[in-house]
Amino acid sequence: MTTVHTDDLDAYDDIVWDGVQHSYRPSPDWRDRVSSTLAIDTAADEDLDPVTFEVLRNRLWTLNLAHGDTLSRMSGSPIFQALDFNMSILTEDGEIVMGAPFIQYLNTGSPLMIRYLMERLSENPGIEEGDIFLASDPWIGASHQMDVCIAAPVFVDGKLFAWVSNAAQQYDLGGIVPGGWPQNAPDIFSDPIIFRPFKLVEQGVLRPDLEEMFRRQSRLPDMVALDLRAQLAGCRFAAQRLQETCEEFGASTVKAAMRSILDNAQAAFARKLERVPDCTLSDVLYFDELMPGDRTTHRVQFNVTKRGSRLIIDNVGTDPQVDGPIGFTYMNFAGIVLGVVGQTMLHEHTFSVGGAERQIDFRPRPGTLSCVDYPAAVSGSVLNVSSAYMRLHNVFSRLMACDPQLKEDLVVSGPDVPLTVIAGADEGGRVFGTALTEASGFGGGARSHSDGVDTSGASYIPLIRMPNIEASEQFYPMLVMYRRAAPDSGGAGRWRGGVGMEVAITPYHAAAIDIVTNAGGQGVSTNQAVGVFGGLPSPTARYEVLAGTDIRDRWTDGEMPRDVAELTRREAQTLRGKSNGTPLNADDVLLLVVCGGGGYGDPLDREPERIADDVAQGRVSVEAAAALYGVVLDGDAVDAGATGVRRTEVRAERATWRPAAEVFEGTAPYDVASATAEPAVSVHEYVVARDDGERRVLACATCNHVLSDYRDNYKRGLLVDQTGVDVLPRVDDPRAFLDEDMVLRRYCCPGCQTLMTIEIARASEPMLTEVVFR
């Protein structure tokens, strides 16, 4: 595979983002290539009273929600019932005025698609009232081929006034594996088919030849046709409602409201950034398995540089792309940034990420895992987008911790998605294939002031839901034995991550069922969510097939087991994060364990009474209470004396850890910061920036121990312990899946032994840089 890896940042602006090899990114002069025959409405009232503004802002918000309802009500797909979509209202030139509370990154490619349409297709075949366009090209605007993008221009008085768009997960669009998630695709030619942007509806009339071409790629053409019509209807509904709003209030007034929404979001984001010290934050994560059976790991890095009121985001440190479904395109790189920003720092601005985008410079290097070039396989790697989203979420959490007000809104990342796809036929011969949305039952990350929410679902899908068990059993030949909370599945911390759940499923009236696993990041081998400020990671997810059980004998006796441990079985097979076509036979049971969010702060800072309640509620085991939190229980009550002894032992053991500067020799050069005569400022849950004589330093907020100069990597001044990740509950040795050793590094203050941060890395990697202040 030919790739371009741009190591010279000075050459970055010379990259041609054409949508062919590299992804499409509109050049600064893209508007010059829009056809002069396309009349565009740019008129907006200069004065807009605040009451009218609020009425229109809420009108557009409810319009987007109703757009989502249209998809879920019209479609027969359980995927749409789980709200696996998102929609946007955009300006006439493609800025997202308002998103919706569904999958946050899914439709952030709509500006790319719309600008491509305006730049490349406005002359021929043209953009006219009643048109609707479709695209599933990941190098233009789709997250992957199954996330089909639909966009419709909105005309008022013969001029292009705005756009409406949605993107939704389609059932099956071909490829070598049913359901469209091939884990053994070396390149795009084994993936589901790509559709470049084309006009599917011309002036209100659906093109049957093009619809037939689209349906022809699917194993389930009727279901795809129904989902497609739901998406088309959603855009038509939104366009009509927006036109009606213009008739009621006047087009120039609505335009003024749209512009004010964007301007307000931009200004709010800029003000928040200005309250945070200039710095560069970095995070490293790893993607497992090029293809099923592969035992290698692959490095991805995000760098967020904050200067004044702007952000520069790059992926320097990320591995080059390789064959196999492991990377994602520029649309996803930019989309996860906008999604994270919309949730963390602009939640009060109704996901107006177009305003935030004005303050961000995206500088990913093409030909890397987080900005792959054509013809990389991308459909089966879409869960790595979710993994990257969560790690970037933690970067923004650390940024927000530098300001007391922003810190109140801080949320630690949730876990990766251990997606399970089932495909096969029922006993009547009817073919099916779908992603089990039980994988969305994970717990949320901890907050700076409270625990994460148990089994809350993905934070990047605020309105996520799982179908009722009865609905799943209606659609597919399977039986859900149980869903229940999984103890020790949330990350430990001063505030713990919410717990996830475990699900047991068995075939029922099925002719054949095969399982495809598709876990993101290292969600099966090493860890799920990562904590912040000493909060620990959540454990690994688990796919396990219990083969040859006595489940049917139990049914004959009128029993429904409440735990798979009650079943006898011939053997148990643990599946890898990527696998294709593992049979699930009539007497087999699939056990899926979905984990929780990361922890916040040192677990030893958690009140023992909270741990006693966690144990009583089944969220934390007695063993984990003692090992991770240093809390010893006597029945249901805290043994205060034993707990004091245990916590003293833990801190004493931490005091024996080695200085990080000795373990990881060498450091990047930095300029020593002079004293500023400013008061101490919190830049971390346990770190403050303060003057120390003539220099500015970073010091422990608990014991005042100086850790480093202000512009140095503060982790160099900590003590470090390096162990296997299997010291965490529910985590097995990763070497069952990987050839490379992965380690858990815990860093504590030398003065008071407060656990300040952790990292999970290859054992061969040096200490990772978390933040460097300017």
VEXDREN-86444 format. One line per 3 residues: number of its first residue (from 1); for each residue z, y, x of C-alpha. Coordinates in steps of 0.05 Angstrom, whole numbers. Last residue first. Layout:
# VEXDREN-86444
NUM> Z,Y,X | ...
***
This chain:
# VEXDREN-86444
774> 558,537,87 | 599,480,61 | 580,409,78
771> 591,355,26 | 591,279,22 | 566,259,91
768> 563,184,97 | 600,150,154 | 551,110,196
765> 511,53,165 | 512,-17,193 | 563,-41,142
762> 515,-20,87 | 550,29,43 | 601,38,-13
759> 640,102,-6 | 710,124,-24 | 746,191,-28
756> 813,225,-24 | 866,170,-25 | 930,208,-11
753> 962,181,52 | 1008,241,60 | 991,268,129
750> 932,225,151 | 896,239,85 | 859,178,59
747> 789,148,63 | 768,83,31 | 705,48,54
744> 678,-10,13 | 627,-51,51 | 559,-83,39
741> 535,-135,89 | 460,-145,87 | 434,-214,68
738> 445,-202,-5 | 457,-242,-69 | 514,-290,-54
735> 529,-243,3 | 556,-195,-49 | 623,-233,-49
732> 647,-233,-121 | 674,-173,-159 | 718,-182,-221
729> 776,-144,-189 | 761,-103,-127 | 774,-134,-58
726> 704,-162,-67 | 676,-97,-40 | 688,-122,30
723> 733,-79,73 | 732,-15,113 | 794,28,118
720> 788,101,139 | 837,156,160 | 813,226,147
717> 792,284,192 | 720,261,196 | 718,260,120
714> 719,336,120 | 647,339,145 | 647,405,183
711> 632,474,157 | 704,493,139 | 733,463,202
708> 767,397,190 | 827,360,159 | 885,409,166
705> 947,378,133 | 972,421,75 | 1011,363,43
702> 979,358,-26 | 919,405,-22 | 897,373,43
699> 861,423,86 | 790,448,98 | 788,504,149
696> 769,576,160 | 783,600,230 | 823,655,264
693> 892,628,245 | 883,575,193 | 848,606,133
690> 839,565,71 | 790,517,36 | 828,467,-7
687> 822,392,-13 | 855,341,-60 | 816,349,-125
684> 760,381,-86 | 739,453,-69 | 804,488,-86
681> 807,558,-58 | 861,586,-11 | 864,662,-12
678> 813,705,26 | 828,734,94 | 759,707,115
675> 776,667,176 | 716,650,219 | 672,590,204
672> 654,546,263 | 580,532,264 | 560,460,258
669> 531,404,300 | 524,336,268 | 578,287,288
666> 587,231,338 | 633,171,334 | 645,135,269
663> 708,94,278 | 741,146,322 | 726,206,277
660> 748,163,217 | 818,157,244 | 840,84,235
657> 881,58,177 | 954,43,191 | 979,99,146
654> 943,65,88 | 990,5,95 | 1050,52,90
651> 1021,83,28 | 1012,15,-5 | 1082,-7,15
648> 1113,56,-14 | 1075,42,-79 | 1103,-28,-82
645> 1175,-6,-68 | 1172,47,-123 | 1140,-3,-171
642> 1195,-54,-156 | 1248,-3,-174 | 1214,23,-236
639> 1199,-45,-266 | 1152,-19,-320 | 1158,-52,-388
636> 1115,-104,-424 | 1144,-163,-387 | 1174,-136,-324
633> 1115,-98,-296 | 1099,-77,-225 | 1055,-16,-214
630> 1021,-5,-147 | 958,21,-181 | 905,-23,-149
627> 941,-88,-131 | 1000,-84,-179 | 963,-62,-241
624> 904,-105,-220 | 946,-168,-224 | 977,-149,-291
621> 907,-140,-319 | 880,-73,-342 | 846,-56,-409
618> 881,-109,-450 | 920,-59,-493 | 987,-81,-466
615> 960,-76,-395 | 934,-5,-407 | 1001,14,-440
612> 1039,-10,-378 | 990,28,-335 | 1002,92,-374
609> 1077,82,-364 | 1066,77,-289 | 1038,147,-286
606> 973,149,-246 | 978,182,-178 | 974,115,-142
603> 904,107,-170 | 881,166,-127 | 833,211,-166
600> 780,198,-218 | 755,128,-236 | 685,104,-248
597> 658,81,-315 | 657,13,-349 | 625,-55,-342
594> 578,-99,-383 | 590,-174,-378 | 535,-217,-409
591> 549,-290,-423 | 488,-328,-446 | 503,-394,-481
588> 462,-458,-478 | 458,-514,-529 | 390,-495,-557
585> 360,-475,-490 | 359,-408,-456 | 303,-413,-405
582> 303,-366,-345 | 238,-328,-349 | 239,-275,-295
579> 298,-252,-253 | 323,-188,-223 | 397,-174,-220
576> 408,-247,-204 | 431,-299,-254 | 496,-338,-249
573> 485,-410,-271 | 540,-451,-303 | 534,-527,-310
570> 541,-583,-360 | 586,-543,-405 | 651,-551,-444
567> 667,-491,-486 | 735,-458,-494 | 723,-413,-434
564> 665,-384,-473 | 718,-348,-515 | 727,-341,-590
561> 695,-407,-606 | 667,-413,-677 | 692,-477,-709
558> 670,-514,-772 | 668,-582,-739 | 592,-581,-740
555> 596,-512,-709 | 638,-539,-652 | 587,-595,-641
552> 534,-541,-636 | 573,-504,-582 | 584,-565,-539
549> 552,-533,-479 | 491,-556,-441 | 480,-495,-397
546> 527,-436,-391 | 480,-380,-369 | 515,-323,-333
543> 494,-251,-326 | 548,-208,-295 | 561,-134,-284
540> 596,-114,-220 | 662,-78,-216 | 678,-5,-232
537> 685,38,-171 | 751,69,-149 | 776,140,-158
534> 792,171,-91 | 761,239,-107 | 703,209,-146
531> 690,140,-175 | 627,98,-169 | 598,61,-230
528> 572,-10,-222 | 589,-48,-159 | 563,-98,-107
525> 514,-152,-128 | 503,-144,-203 | 499,-68,-210
522> 468,-57,-142 | 418,-5,-167 | 392,-25,-235
519> 396,-91,-270 | 334,-124,-300 | 345,-195,-324
516> 290,-232,-361 | 314,-288,-406 | 268,-340,-439
513> 277,-365,-510 | 240,-422,-543 | 233,-453,-612
510> 292,-413,-638 | 333,-428,-701 | 395,-401,-667
507> 398,-389,-592 | 466,-369,-562 | 498,-302,-545
504> 565,-283,-514 | 581,-210,-501 | 630,-179,-453
501> 653,-107,-456 | 661,-43,-418 | 725,-7,-399
498> 734,68,-395 | 743,95,-325 | 814,109,-303
495> 848,176,-293 | 892,176,-231 | 842,122,-214
492> 816,51,-225 | 743,40,-245 | 733,6,-312
489> 719,-69,-320 | 791,-90,-307 | 794,-120,-377
486> 730,-133,-416 | 729,-108,-488 | 698,-155,-539
483> 632,-176,-569 | 628,-245,-600 | 586,-306,-616
480> 522,-267,-625 | 472,-316,-655 | 399,-318,-637
477> 331,-325,-669 | 315,-250,-669 | 308,-195,-720
474> 362,-215,-769 | 410,-235,-714 | 404,-166,-683
471> 414,-133,-751 | 476,-176,-766 | 506,-158,-698
468> 501,-85,-718 | 452,-46,-675 | 482,-14,-614
465> 487,61,-611 | 470,118,-566 | 481,188,-593
462> 501,221,-526 | 449,181,-487 | 461,204,-415
459> 535,186,-422 | 514,114,-433 | 554,74,-483
456> 625,89,-505 | 654,19,-493 | 721,51,-475
453> 722,127,-466 | 741,151,-397 | 812,172,-383
450> 836,243,-383 | 842,309,-344 | 788,309,-291
447> 748,260,-333 | 739,185,-325 | 671,153,-333
444> 648,121,-397 | 651,47,-416 | 593,1,-426
441> 564,-25,-491 | 491,-7,-474 | 474,-77,-450
438> 484,-100,-522 | 417,-66,-532 | 382,-131,-518
435> 312,-113,-494 | 258,-145,-536 | 206,-199,-542
432> 185,-238,-604 | 132,-289,-623 | 132,-322,-691
429> 123,-397,-685 | 165,-415,-746 | 221,-442,-701
426> 227,-374,-669 | 186,-354,-609 | 200,-328,-539
423> 224,-266,-504 | 293,-239,-485 | 304,-178,-442
420> 373,-166,-412 | 389,-98,-382 | 449,-92,-337
417> 451,-16,-344 | 486,20,-287 | 556,47,-297
414> 584,114,-321 | 591,173,-276 | 653,216,-272
411> 660,273,-321 | 675,346,-304 | 681,395,-361
408> 750,421,-341 | 724,427,-269 | 676,480,-292
405> 734,526,-308 | 772,513,-243 | 710,519,-198
402> 698,474,-138 | 705,412,-182 | 637,429,-212
399> 601,411,-147 | 637,344,-143 | 618,329,-215
396> 546,350,-199 | 543,298,-144 | 574,247,-191
393> 518,258,-242 | 469,247,-185 | 499,178,-178
390> 492,165,-252 | 420,188,-256 | 402,145,-195
387> 427,83,-230 | 391,102,-295 | 325,112,-257
384> 338,45,-224 | 335,17,-294 | 261,37,-296
381> 244,-13,-242 | 206,-63,-284 | 155,-11,-306
378> 145,20,-237 | 98,-22,-195 | 69,25,-142
375> -4,43,-145 | 4,103,-141 | 57,142,-103
372> 131,135,-110 | 180,193,-115 | 249,163,-113
369> 229,103,-71 | 189,146,-23 | 114,159,-19
366> 123,231,-42 | 179,271,-11 | 223,305,-63
363> 227,381,-62 | 247,405,-131 | 268,479,-131
360> 316,493,-188 | 334,559,-222 | 275,561,-271
357> 291,488,-289 | 356,511,-320 | 321,550,-374
354> 274,493,-389 | 335,448,-395 | 354,477,-462
351> 397,416,-477 | 433,450,-535 | 461,508,-493
348> 535,489,-496 | 521,427,-454 | 491,470,-398
345> 531,450,-337 | 543,375,-343 | 496,350,-396
342> 436,395,-385 | 444,392,-310 | 445,316,-311
339> 383,312,-354 | 347,364,-312 | 362,326,-248
336> 345,259,-281 | 278,287,-303 | 258,316,-236
333> 264,249,-201 | 238,213,-263 | 174,254,-267
330> 167,247,-192 | 158,172,-199 | 204,112,-194
327> 220,57,-145 | 239,-17,-146 | 184,-56,-181
324> 153,-91,-120 | 114,-69,-59 | 148,-16,-17
321> 164,58,-22 | 192,93,39 | 268,95,45
318> 307,156,22 | 342,199,75 | 310,264,50
315> 308,262,-26 | 308,336,-43 | 341,384,-90
312> 344,459,-79 | 391,495,-126 | 395,569,-143
309> 447,621,-162 | 472,634,-91 | 450,576,-49
306> 467,506,-72 | 435,448,-35 | 433,382,-72
303> 414,323,-28 | 400,256,-62 | 391,192,-21
300> 360,125,-37 | 366,64,9 | 336,-5,-2
297> 374,-70,-1 | 346,-139,18 | 357,-208,-11
294> 291,-219,-49 | 298,-274,-101 | 266,-236,-158
291> 226,-177,-131 | 241,-118,-86 | 314,-136,-93
288> 372,-88,-92 | 370,-12,-97 | 420,26,-56
285> 458,91,-65 | 471,151,-21 | 500,218,-42
282> 494,287,-14 | 523,355,-28 | 499,418,8
279> 542,480,3 | 546,551,-22 | 612,561,-58
276> 612,554,-134 | 620,614,-181 | 547,634,-169
273> 525,567,-197 | 559,581,-263 | 526,649,-269
270> 457,619,-255 | 466,565,-307 | 488,617,-359
267> 429,662,-342 | 378,605,-348 | 408,580,-413
264> 407,650,-442 | 335,662,-420 | 312,596,-450
261> 346,607,-517 | 323,680,-517 | 251,658,-508
258> 256,611,-567 | 289,665,-609 | 234,715,-592
255> 181,664,-611 | 215,653,-678 | 214,728,-689
252> 141,734,-668 | 123,677,-716 | 156,709,-777
249> 221,685,-808 | 198,642,-866 | 126,628,-845
246> 149,615,-774 | 201,566,-799 | 147,531,-840
243> 105,524,-777 | 164,493,-741 | 175,445,-799
240> 102,425,-797 | 103,413,-722 | 167,372,-726
237> 140,328,-782 | 74,317,-745 | 111,299,-681
234> 156,250,-717 | 98,221,-756 | 61,206,-692
231> 123,172,-663 | 134,131,-726 | 61,113,-727
228> 66,87,-656 | 128,45,-673 | 91,14,-732
225> 29,0,-690 | 72,-30,-635 | 104,-76,-685
222> 36,-98,-710 | 8,-106,-640 | 62,-154,-615
219> 31,-185,-553 | 6,-116,-537 | -56,-90,-500
216> -99,-91,-563 | -53,-41,-597 | -77,17,-553
213> -151,0,-560 | -141,-8,-635 | -110,61,-638
210> -168,88,-599 | -219,58,-647 | -178,79,-708
207> -178,154,-687 | -123,184,-730 | -145,245,-769
204> -103,309,-769 | -150,352,-728 | -164,295,-680
201> -107,244,-672 | -108,200,-610 | -128,252,-559
198> -120,223,-490 | -71,227,-432 | -80,170,-383
195> -59,103,-412 | -29,54,-362 | -29,-21,-376
192> 35,-61,-371 | 50,-79,-298 | 12,-130,-256
189> -39,-78,-233 | 17,-28,-219 | 40,-65,-157
186> 78,-126,-133 | 99,-144,-204 | 154,-198,-201
183> 206,-161,-243 | 159,-151,-301 | 191,-107,-355
180> 137,-102,-408 | 168,-142,-465 | 131,-206,-448
177> 119,-213,-373 | 52,-207,-337 | 34,-140,-365
174> 22,-121,-438 | 45,-62,-479 | 107,-91,-511
171> 159,-60,-557 | 151,14,-543 | 207,57,-514
168> 200,127,-540 | 177,196,-516 | 173,255,-563
165> 137,321,-564 | 130,387,-600 | 88,444,-573
162> 86,519,-586 | 45,577,-614 | -26,557,-600
159> -66,607,-642 | -103,598,-708 | -52,634,-751
156> 3,589,-724 | -15,527,-684 | 34,475,-660
153> 6,429,-607 | 27,356,-611 | 54,311,-556
150> 67,236,-554 | 95,201,-493 | 101,125,-491
147> 161,99,-454 | 133,29,-442 | 90,53,-385
144> 148,81,-345 | 184,148,-348 | 120,178,-375
141> 95,247,-354 | 38,248,-305 | 46,195,-251
138> 83,151,-300 | 20,147,-344 | 38,128,-416
135> 0,184,-452 | -15,202,-524 | -42,267,-554
132> -38,294,-625 | -88,343,-654 | -75,377,-721
129> -94,446,-696 | -140,443,-636 | -137,427,-562
126> -204,412,-530 | -242,348,-513 | -262,380,-466
123> -241,451,-449 | -167,444,-461 | -167,376,-427
120> -150,388,-354 | -104,449,-350 | -77,448,-421
117> -69,373,-423 | -37,371,-354 | 9,427,-374
114> 30,387,-435 | 41,322,-396 | 82,357,-342
111> 123,395,-394 | 135,329,-432 | 163,294,-371
108> 233,313,-392 | 223,266,-450 | 262,205,-425
105> 311,241,-379 | 364,255,-432 | 362,192,-474
102> 384,220,-542 | 420,285,-558 | 357,327,-568
99> 319,376,-525 | 308,450,-535 | 265,504,-506
96> 230,457,-458 | 177,499,-423 | 106,475,-438
93> 59,535,-440 | 64,550,-515 | 138,538,-512
90> 170,470,-521 | 209,432,-574 | 232,366,-547
87> 244,293,-567 | 281,233,-541 | 277,158,-547
84> 317,93,-545 | 356,111,-608 | 385,40,-617
81> 346,36,-683 | 284,53,-642 | 296,-9,-600
78> 310,-48,-663 | 237,-35,-681 | 217,-28,-754
75> 200,45,-743 | 201,95,-800 | 275,110,-804
72> 289,112,-729 | 229,156,-714 | 240,204,-771
69> 314,209,-754 | 295,233,-685 | 252,289,-713
66> 310,305,-760 | 353,317,-699 | 299,361,-668
63> 294,402,-732 | 370,407,-733 | 369,440,-665
60> 310,485,-682 | 347,510,-744 | 410,519,-703
57> 376,566,-655 | 340,600,-713 | 405,617,-750
54> 438,637,-685 | 382,685,-667 | 380,714,-737
51> 454,730,-731 | 446,758,-661 | 392,809,-680
48> 327,801,-644 | 294,862,-612 | 230,857,-571
45> 196,812,-621 | 150,760,-589 | 75,755,-582
42> 51,700,-535 | 3,663,-582 | -51,626,-544
39> -124,622,-563 | -158,563,-529 | -230,583,-517
36> -212,612,-449 | -199,541,-426 | -137,533,-383
33> -156,532,-309 | -123,599,-292 | -58,572,-323
30> -51,523,-265 | -43,580,-215 | 27,560,-191
27> 5,487,-184 | 22,438,-239 | 56,376,-213
24> 20,310,-223 | 47,251,-184 | 16,232,-118
21> -42,183,-116 | -78,208,-179 | -33,258,-215
18> -58,313,-168 | 4,336,-131 | -33,357,-68
15> 19,365,-14 | 9,427,29 | 74,459,6
12> 113,404,40 | 83,416,108 | 143,458,132
9> 188,401,109 | 159,357,162 | 176,285,146
6> 124,278,91 | 117,204,76 | 48,189,48
3> 35,119,24 | -20,68,28 | 0,0,0
***
